Amino acid sequence: MCKLTTAALIIAATSALAASAAAFEFRPDKAIRVATGLTAETLCTDTFISGLDPATVFAQAIRARPGVDLLARHIRYRVDRDHRAVSAAYFGHFASRAMFRDGEGCLLVQGDGPFVTSPLTRDASAPQLLPDVAGPAVTPPANQGLKAALDHVFTDPVEGPPRWLRAVVVLKDGKVVAERYAPGIGVDTPLIGYSASKSVISTLVGVLVRQGRLDIHAPAPVAAWSGAGDPRHAITTDSLLRMTSGLDIAQTGSGFDPASRMLFTERDMAGYAEAHRLARPIGSRWDYSDASTLIVSRIVRDAAGGDVQAFARRELFDPLGMKTAILTTDATGTPVGSTEVLASARDWARLGELYARDGVIGGQRILPEGWVRYSAASTLGTSYGAGFWTNDGPSPEARGRVSGGMPCDVLFASGVLGQRVYIIPSADVVVVRLGLTEKWPDFGIAGDVRLVREVLAALPAGPTPACAR
């Protein structure tokens, strides 16, 4: 009786607040819809793509997540294995539903509108340029130093939350020299990259640049900004990749912010992002932005001729041998490139190897000359480059990683909860670390610094690049 009364009070209070704040951004009903959308999509992805236990995923990725944990205790979900869908609701209200689509990830169903689908096709003529990085079995550490490095990162700290490591893979000269997986996860298990997905979209941009189909320094080809006198017309793809567009679309992760609503309540995510006005001069400030990557994802889709799935597989995934990669799309067929690319840990390592080799695989240039250097170049003195984080530049974060033992030529893909692909071109080493590490604000990066330092110490010494500061 008490529980029902509490639920009724919360629903009544939420309804009253929503009614009184209808003209404002801070609507509780929208924040709750974000939470149920996050729950449904996360469980759908990890259950039907990664093959993981939904109860474990809910406990680790939802219940333990700051900002969602208070709402999550009142969220109930249902896994429909017959229809491969997951629904979630808050006290029976504000329901969200995500459905699995073969080859295209899980889609949050928004209303009754149709959605674009691109059946998964494989081009048998697309050669695999990167040889297999390992055999079918898990590769044990090649030496005691590598074993110790994996032992350390898989051991939870005495103080603080658990790391909940899912996978670690170490690649040296294009071959796996050490890997380890959590129970239930194997060498072919696709795992969500969250914001590491941005690096995949940036890579597809690089492919288009090499092909002469996109100029990143010209005004971004966004139809919504082409009107006479629209100041947004001056936004370039480069400024979107570097998150300096100046668009007024805040990202706080609170559930109230526009970026959260874009990901979990909008059918056309890029269209929603494109509709926002400028808040400041283009290029004047760096603001972390999922919205920028969604706009770039639409640009990639259109430049690729519409069938972005076939383009990504033919031009990137197949040449690298990334057989498990999944490029999730929204209802309009635009990749959710900010957060929703999946791949096995080995396949994430293959992406890193492309950058370790300066964009050349099997003697064929996939990325234009200079693209790796461009990606790693610091933006406005921050620790972010273009689609990748970087140890280049003067930021305290970059300096801290270098002083901790990471080489200064490191660039890395990074996602929430500690999804990271560290690339050390000077050593031709890639270190992939995927997990559900809840430790704000760095999601366990201190442990990653140690991991990279110990991995490099355990491998044959290579040249140490000079750090320009």
Sequence and secondary structure as in RCSB ss.txt:
>XXXX:A:sequence
MCKLTTAALIIAATSALAASAAAFEFRPDKAIRVATGLTAETLCTDTFISGLDPATVFAQAIRARPGVDLLARHI
RYRVDRDHRAVSAAYFGHFASRAMFRDGEGCLLVQGDGPFVTSPLTRDASAPQLLPDVAGPAVTPPANQGLKAAL
DHVFTDPVEGPPRWLRAVVVLKDGKVVAERYAPGIGVDTPLIGYSASKSVISTLVGVLVRQGRLDIHAPAPVAAW
SGAGDPRHAITTDSLLRMTSGLDIAQTGSGFDPASRMLFTERDMAGYAEAHRLARPIGSRWDYSDASTLIVSRIV
RDAAGGDVQAFARRELFDPLGMKTAILTTDATGTPVGSTEVLASARDWARLGELYARDGVIGGQRILPEGWVRYS
AASTLGTSYGAGFWTNDGPSPEARGRVSGGMPCDVLFASGVLGQRVYIIPSADVVVVRLGLTEKWPDFGIAGDVR
LVREVLAALPAGPTPACAR
>XXXX:A:secstr
 HHHHHHHHHHHHHHHHHHHTTTSS  HHHHHHHHHHHHHHHHHHHHHTS   HHHHIIIIITTSTTTHHHHTTE
EEEEETTTTEEEEEETTEEEEEEEEETTTEEEE  TT           TTS   S  SS SS    SSHHHHHHH
HHHHS  SSS    EEEEEEEETTEEEEEEE TT  TT  EE GGGHHHHHHHHHHHHHHTTS  TTSB   GGG
 STT GGGG BHHHHHTT S B     SSSSSHHHHHHHH SSHHHHHHT  B S TTS     HHHHHHHHHHH
HHHTTS HHHHHIIIIIHHHT TT EE B TTS B TTT EEE HHHHHHHHHHHHTTTEETTEESS TTHHHHH
HS STTSSB SSSEES SS HHHHHHHHTT  TT EEEEETTTEEEEEEGGGTEEEEEEE    TTTTTHHHHHH
HHHHHHHHS          
